[in-house]
């Protein structure tokens, strides 16, 4: 009897120790981030059930540009209207779709350049100048479930028509669909007691469309020259300056460290882009599943781990080494796709000293970081499609080499 009591007491004393040890081990394995540099951004928004990440991310980037130009402003002082940008863009995209008899795609997606084009041609407006979408669910968030498919079908019927001549009234019908959902596009409006047009409002923010350029890194076109990235949502055929991967990575990191942000387009379909629950949710990495394959080995010839431009070994800890060749292979074989638009605004390090880019998403107050994510440098090197950045964030030497004034 006494032995049983002793054993029971021993078990009770061991259990808390085991629990403490498990908690310590779990804490050790949990990533804890500390900002290194954190540039100003506006509040998290929610694109909800719509393919408008390009609008939310590009406007988030422009909002940070306004905050950089006006240090006296608070983040809550600037909130640009996504409906204004999306409505104008869908009108233009529909026109291109019909003019090319449907060969230029029409979809919910878009590109960062759509926002730059809108800024230059149509201006911008603050949130509140157009009513929130009147969805069947009565909420204040985009929900394209019942709105977009009928419009898509209508345009397909026009673009693929066998008619030898089409009536231009189709544009009026299209605009009616857009106005019914987003509200009518304003020509004048009042904001903070002043009257503006979309153009005068954009000018008051100090934004200049000619300040913004697109950068990328692929080997099927010459480096240091512009080319058109061949993805469907680049329907305006906007060019991007092509940089070697090491230069591309240096531009992104140096820009952030010098106080700039940029709009980041990337493939988020990888397993390493973790949406799942768990301690690494809302963190993106490129797990190294071939850690025993040394660079230069026979196996490396099959995995693409070749010599060439890559991020540093410290940043690759536990991740695949990303080379220019591996990045190109992903683009060529469709494993790197044009998925999602986001904003990069800072750099943070985990408790092991490894650095990550800080990313603002448009999925609402989501995950342990309330809508913000941490993206490893190997992931950025591997899966970035392109970025939109202020040309003044580039060094004078690089701008001269690219022919940018």
C-alpha positions as CSV (number, residue, x, y, z in Angstrom):
1,X,0.0,0.0,0.0
2,X,2.8,2.4,0.9
3,X,4.6,1.5,-2.3
4,X,1.6,2.3,-4.4
5,X,1.3,5.7,-2.7
6,X,5.0,6.4,-3.3
7,X,4.7,5.5,-7.0
8,X,1.6,7.6,-7.3
9,X,3.3,10.6,-5.8
10,X,6.3,10.1,-8.0
11,X,4.1,10.0,-11.1
12,X,2.4,13.2,-10.0
13,X,5.8,14.9,-9.6
14,X,7.0,13.7,-13.0
15,X,3.9,14.8,-14.9
16,X,4.3,18.6,-14.3
17,X,8.0,18.3,-15.2
18,X,7.2,16.5,-18.5
19,X,4.5,19.2,-19.3
20,X,7.0,22.0,-18.6
21,X,9.6,20.3,-20.8
22,X,7.0,19.9,-23.6
23,X,6.0,23.6,-23.3
24,X,9.7,24.6,-23.4
25,X,10.3,22.5,-26.4
26,X,7.2,23.9,-28.2
27,X,8.2,27.4,-27.3
28,X,11.7,26.7,-28.7
29,X,10.2,25.5,-32.0
30,X,7.8,28.4,-32.3
31,X,9.0,31.3,-34.4
32,X,9.1,34.6,-32.5
33,X,9.6,37.7,-34.7
34,X,11.2,41.0,-33.9
35,X,11.0,43.9,-36.3
36,X,14.4,45.1,-37.7
37,X,12.9,47.8,-39.8
38,X,9.1,48.5,-40.1
39,X,7.9,51.1,-42.5
40,X,4.4,52.7,-42.1
41,X,1.4,51.0,-43.6
42,X,-2.4,51.6,-43.3
43,X,-4.9,49.2,-41.7
44,X,-5.6,45.7,-42.9
45,X,-8.4,45.4,-45.4
46,X,-10.4,42.4,-46.6
47,X,-10.9,41.6,-50.3
48,X,-13.3,38.9,-49.1
49,X,-14.9,36.8,-51.9
50,X,-13.3,38.6,-54.9
51,X,-10.2,38.3,-57.0
52,X,-9.1,41.9,-56.3
53,X,-5.9,41.4,-54.4
54,X,-4.2,43.5,-57.1
55,X,-6.3,46.5,-56.2
56,X,-6.0,46.2,-52.4
57,X,-2.2,45.6,-52.5
58,X,-1.4,48.3,-55.0
59,X,-3.5,50.9,-53.2
60,X,-2.0,49.8,-49.9
61,X,1.4,50.5,-51.5
62,X,0.3,53.9,-52.7
63,X,-1.1,54.7,-49.2
64,X,2.3,54.0,-47.8
65,X,3.8,56.2,-50.5
66,X,1.5,59.0,-49.3
67,X,2.6,58.4,-45.6
68,X,6.2,58.6,-46.7
69,X,5.7,61.9,-48.5
70,X,3.6,63.3,-45.6
71,X,5.2,62.3,-42.3
72,X,2.7,64.4,-40.4
73,X,-0.2,62.2,-41.6
74,X,-1.4,59.3,-39.5
75,X,-2.2,55.9,-41.2
76,X,-5.9,56.4,-40.5
77,X,-5.8,59.7,-42.5
78,X,-5.4,57.9,-45.9
79,X,-7.8,55.2,-47.2
80,X,-8.1,54.9,-51.0
81,X,-11.2,53.5,-52.7
82,X,-10.8,50.1,-54.2
83,X,-14.2,50.3,-55.9
84,X,-13.1,53.3,-58.0
85,X,-10.0,51.4,-59.2
86,X,-11.8,48.1,-59.9
87,X,-14.7,49.7,-61.8
88,X,-12.4,51.7,-64.1
89,X,-10.2,48.6,-64.6
90,X,-13.0,46.3,-65.5
91,X,-14.4,48.8,-68.0
92,X,-11.0,49.0,-69.7
93,X,-10.3,45.3,-69.6
94,X,-13.7,44.5,-71.1
95,X,-12.9,46.9,-74.0
96,X,-9.6,45.1,-74.6
97,X,-11.4,41.7,-74.3
98,X,-14.0,42.7,-77.0
99,X,-11.4,44.4,-79.3
100,X,-9.3,41.2,-79.4
101,X,-12.4,39.0,-79.9
102,X,-11.9,37.4,-76.5
103,X,-8.2,36.6,-77.0
104,X,-7.2,39.0,-74.2
105,X,-8.7,37.5,-71.1
106,X,-11.4,39.1,-68.9
107,X,-11.3,38.0,-65.3
108,X,-11.5,39.3,-61.7
109,X,-7.7,39.6,-61.6
110,X,-5.5,42.5,-62.6
111,X,-2.0,43.9,-62.2
112,X,-0.3,46.5,-60.1
113,X,0.0,48.6,-63.2
114,X,-3.8,48.9,-63.3
115,X,-3.5,51.1,-60.2
116,X,-0.7,53.2,-61.7
117,X,-2.6,53.6,-65.0
118,X,-5.7,54.6,-63.0
119,X,-3.7,57.2,-61.0
120,X,-2.5,58.7,-64.3
121,X,-5.6,58.6,-66.4
122,X,-8.5,58.7,-64.0
123,X,-7.1,59.9,-60.7
124,X,-8.0,58.4,-57.3
125,X,-10.7,58.9,-54.7
126,X,-10.8,58.2,-50.9
127,X,-13.0,55.5,-49.4
128,X,-16.6,56.7,-49.0
129,X,-16.9,58.4,-52.4
130,X,-18.6,55.2,-53.7
131,X,-21.1,53.2,-51.8
132,X,-20.2,49.8,-50.5
133,X,-21.1,47.0,-52.8
134,X,-24.8,46.0,-52.6
135,X,-24.4,42.3,-52.4
136,X,-27.2,39.8,-51.9
137,X,-25.8,39.2,-48.4
138,X,-26.1,42.8,-47.4
139,X,-22.5,43.1,-46.1
140,X,-19.9,45.8,-46.8
141,X,-17.3,43.5,-48.4
142,X,-16.8,42.5,-52.0
143,X,-18.6,39.3,-52.9
144,X,-18.5,38.5,-56.6
145,X,-20.3,35.2,-56.4
146,X,-23.5,36.5,-58.0
147,X,-22.1,39.7,-59.6
148,X,-19.2,38.5,-61.7
149,X,-20.3,35.4,-63.6
150,X,-23.2,37.1,-65.5
151,X,-21.0,40.0,-66.5
152,X,-18.3,37.5,-67.7
153,X,-20.9,35.6,-69.7
154,X,-22.3,38.8,-71.2
155,X,-18.8,39.9,-72.4
156,X,-18.1,36.4,-73.8
157,X,-21.2,36.6,-75.8
158,X,-20.2,39.9,-77.3
159,X,-16.5,39.1,-77.9
160,X,-17.2,35.7,-79.5
161,X,-20.2,36.8,-81.5
162,X,-20.4,35.8,-85.2
163,X,-21.8,39.2,-86.0
164,X,-19.8,41.3,-88.5
165,X,-20.7,44.4,-86.7
166,X,-21.5,45.0,-83.0
167,X,-23.6,47.7,-81.5
168,X,-21.5,49.9,-79.2
169,X,-24.4,50.0,-76.8
170,X,-22.8,47.0,-75.1
171,X,-20.5,49.4,-73.2
172,X,-23.5,51.1,-71.7
173,X,-25.0,47.8,-70.5
174,X,-21.6,46.8,-69.0
175,X,-21.3,50.1,-67.2
176,X,-24.8,49.6,-65.8
177,X,-23.7,46.3,-64.3
178,X,-20.6,47.9,-62.7
179,X,-22.6,50.9,-61.4
180,X,-25.3,48.6,-59.9
181,X,-22.6,46.8,-57.9
182,X,-19.9,49.4,-57.1
183,X,-21.9,52.5,-57.4
184,X,-21.5,55.3,-60.0
185,X,-18.0,56.7,-60.5
186,X,-17.8,60.2,-59.0
187,X,-16.6,63.2,-61.0
188,X,-16.5,65.5,-58.0
189,X,-16.7,64.9,-54.3
190,X,-16.1,66.5,-50.9
191,X,-13.4,65.2,-48.6
192,X,-12.4,66.8,-45.2
193,X,-14.4,69.9,-46.2
194,X,-12.7,70.4,-49.6
195,X,-14.1,69.7,-53.0
196,X,-12.1,67.5,-55.4
197,X,-12.1,65.7,-58.7
198,X,-10.4,62.4,-58.8
199,X,-7.4,64.0,-60.5
200,X,-7.1,67.0,-58.1
201,X,-7.4,64.6,-55.1
202,X,-4.6,62.4,-56.5
203,X,-2.5,65.5,-57.0
204,X,-3.1,66.7,-53.5
205,X,-1.6,63.4,-52.2
206,X,1.7,64.2,-54.0
207,X,1.6,61.0,-56.1
208,X,3.2,60.9,-59.6
209,X,2.4,57.9,-61.8
210,X,5.8,58.4,-63.6
211,X,7.6,57.6,-60.3
212,X,6.6,53.9,-60.4
213,X,8.3,51.0,-62.2
214,X,7.9,47.2,-62.3
215,X,10.9,44.9,-61.7
216,X,11.4,41.2,-62.2
217,X,14.1,38.6,-62.8
218,X,13.9,36.0,-65.6
219,X,16.5,34.6,-68.0
220,X,14.4,34.2,-71.1
221,X,14.8,37.9,-71.8
222,X,18.0,40.1,-71.6
223,X,18.9,41.5,-68.2
224,X,18.7,45.3,-67.6
225,X,16.1,45.7,-70.3
226,X,12.3,46.0,-70.1
227,X,10.0,43.2,-71.3
228,X,6.4,42.2,-70.9
229,X,5.8,39.4,-68.4
230,X,3.7,36.8,-70.1
231,X,0.8,36.3,-67.7
232,X,-2.9,36.8,-68.4
233,X,-3.5,39.4,-65.8
234,X,-0.9,41.6,-67.4
235,X,-3.5,42.4,-69.9
236,X,-2.3,46.0,-70.4
237,X,1.0,44.5,-71.5
238,X,3.0,46.7,-69.1
239,X,6.7,46.2,-69.2
240,X,9.0,45.2,-66.3
241,X,12.7,45.9,-66.0
242,X,14.6,42.6,-65.9
243,X,17.3,42.2,-63.3
244,X,19.7,39.4,-62.2
245,X,18.3,37.6,-59.1
246,X,21.1,38.9,-56.8
247,X,20.5,42.5,-58.0
248,X,16.7,42.0,-57.7
249,X,17.0,40.8,-54.1
250,X,19.4,43.6,-53.2
251,X,16.9,46.2,-54.6
252,X,14.1,44.8,-52.4
253,X,16.1,44.6,-49.2
254,X,17.9,47.9,-49.6
255,X,14.6,49.7,-50.4
256,X,12.9,48.4,-47.3
257,X,15.9,49.3,-45.1
258,X,15.9,52.8,-46.6
259,X,12.3,53.4,-45.7
260,X,10.4,52.3,-48.8
261,X,7.7,49.7,-49.4
262,X,6.7,47.9,-52.5
263,X,3.8,46.0,-54.1
264,X,4.7,42.3,-54.2
265,X,3.2,39.9,-56.7
266,X,4.0,36.2,-56.0
267,X,2.9,32.6,-56.2
268,X,1.2,31.6,-52.9
269,X,0.2,28.1,-54.0
270,X,3.3,26.5,-52.5
271,X,3.0,24.3,-49.4
272,X,5.5,26.6,-47.7
273,X,3.0,29.4,-47.8
274,X,1.3,28.3,-44.7
275,X,-2.4,29.1,-44.3
276,X,-2.9,26.1,-42.0
277,X,-3.3,26.3,-38.2
278,X,-0.2,25.7,-36.1
279,X,2.8,27.5,-34.9
280,X,4.1,28.5,-38.3
281,X,0.8,29.8,-39.7
282,X,1.1,33.0,-41.8
283,X,4.8,32.3,-42.5
284,X,6.1,31.5,-46.0
285,X,9.3,29.4,-46.5
286,X,10.8,27.0,-49.0
287,X,11.4,23.8,-47.0
288,X,14.6,22.0,-48.0
289,X,13.5,18.5,-48.6
290,X,16.9,17.5,-50.1
291,X,19.2,18.7,-47.4
292,X,21.6,15.9,-48.0
293,X,22.1,16.8,-51.7
294,X,25.3,18.9,-51.9
295,X,25.6,21.6,-54.5
296,X,27.7,20.0,-57.3
297,X,26.6,16.4,-56.6
298,X,24.9,14.2,-59.2
299,X,21.5,14.8,-57.4
300,X,21.9,18.6,-57.6
301,X,21.9,18.3,-61.4
302,X,18.3,17.0,-61.2
303,X,17.1,19.3,-58.4
304,X,18.4,22.5,-60.0
305,X,20.8,23.4,-57.1
306,X,23.4,24.9,-59.3
307,X,26.0,27.6,-58.8
308,X,24.7,31.1,-59.5
309,X,22.9,34.0,-57.9
310,X,21.4,33.0,-54.6
311,X,20.4,34.5,-51.2
312,X,23.0,34.1,-48.4
313,X,23.6,30.8,-46.6
314,X,22.4,32.3,-43.3
315,X,19.1,33.3,-44.9
316,X,18.8,29.8,-46.4
317,X,19.0,28.0,-43.0
318,X,16.7,25.0,-43.3
319,X,15.5,26.1,-46.7
320,X,16.2,25.3,-50.4
321,X,19.0,27.3,-52.0
322,X,17.4,29.4,-54.7
323,X,19.3,30.0,-57.9
324,X,18.5,31.9,-61.0
325,X,18.1,28.6,-62.8
326,X,15.7,27.2,-60.3
327,X,13.6,30.4,-60.3
328,X,13.4,30.3,-64.2
329,X,12.4,26.6,-64.2
330,X,9.4,27.4,-61.9
331,X,8.2,30.1,-64.3
332,X,8.8,28.0,-67.4
333,X,7.0,24.9,-66.2
334,X,4.0,26.7,-64.6
335,X,4.9,25.8,-61.0
336,X,5.4,29.5,-60.3
337,X,2.1,31.2,-61.1
338,X,0.7,34.7,-60.9
339,X,-1.4,34.2,-57.8
340,X,-1.6,37.0,-55.4
341,X,-0.8,40.7,-54.8
342,X,0.5,41.9,-51.4
343,X,2.7,44.6,-49.9
344,X,6.2,44.2,-48.5
345,X,6.9,46.9,-45.8
346,X,9.6,45.7,-43.4
347,X,12.2,43.2,-42.3
348,X,12.0,41.1,-39.1
349,X,14.2,38.4,-37.6
350,X,13.3,35.3,-35.7
351,X,14.8,34.2,-32.4
352,X,17.6,32.4,-34.3
353,X,18.6,35.6,-36.2
354,X,17.1,34.6,-39.5
355,X,15.5,37.5,-41.4
356,X,12.2,37.6,-43.1
357,X,10.3,40.2,-45.1
358,X,7.2,41.6,-43.4
359,X,4.1,41.4,-45.6
360,X,0.7,43.1,-45.4
361,X,-2.1,40.9,-46.8
362,X,-5.7,41.7,-47.8
363,X,-7.5,38.7,-46.2
364,X,-8.8,40.6,-43.2
365,X,-7.8,40.2,-39.6
366,X,-6.5,36.7,-40.3
367,X,-4.1,34.5,-38.4
368,X,-1.8,35.0,-35.4
369,X,-0.4,38.3,-36.7
370,X,-3.8,39.9,-37.5
371,X,-3.4,40.0,-41.3
372,X,0.4,40.4,-41.5
373,X,2.8,37.6,-42.6
374,X,6.5,36.8,-42.5
375,X,8.1,35.8,-45.8
376,X,11.5,34.2,-45.9
377,X,14.1,35.6,-48.3
378,X,14.4,32.2,-50.2
379,X,10.6,32.3,-50.8
380,X,10.8,35.9,-52.1
381,X,13.7,34.9,-54.4
382,X,11.9,31.8,-55.7
383,X,8.3,32.9,-56.1
384,X,8.2,36.6,-56.8
385,X,6.6,37.4,-60.1
386,X,7.2,41.1,-60.1
387,X,7.2,44.2,-57.8
388,X,6.0,47.8,-58.3
389,X,8.3,50.2,-56.5
390,X,9.2,53.9,-56.5
391,X,12.1,54.5,-58.9
392,X,13.8,56.7,-56.3
393,X,14.3,53.6,-54.1
394,X,16.8,52.4,-56.7
395,X,20.5,53.5,-56.6
396,X,21.6,56.2,-59.0
397,X,23.9,53.6,-60.6
398,X,21.2,51.1,-61.3
399,X,18.7,53.7,-62.6
400,X,21.4,54.9,-65.0
401,X,22.0,51.4,-66.2
402,X,18.3,50.9,-66.8
403,X,17.9,54.3,-68.5
404,X,15.5,55.6,-65.8
405,X,15.6,59.3,-65.2
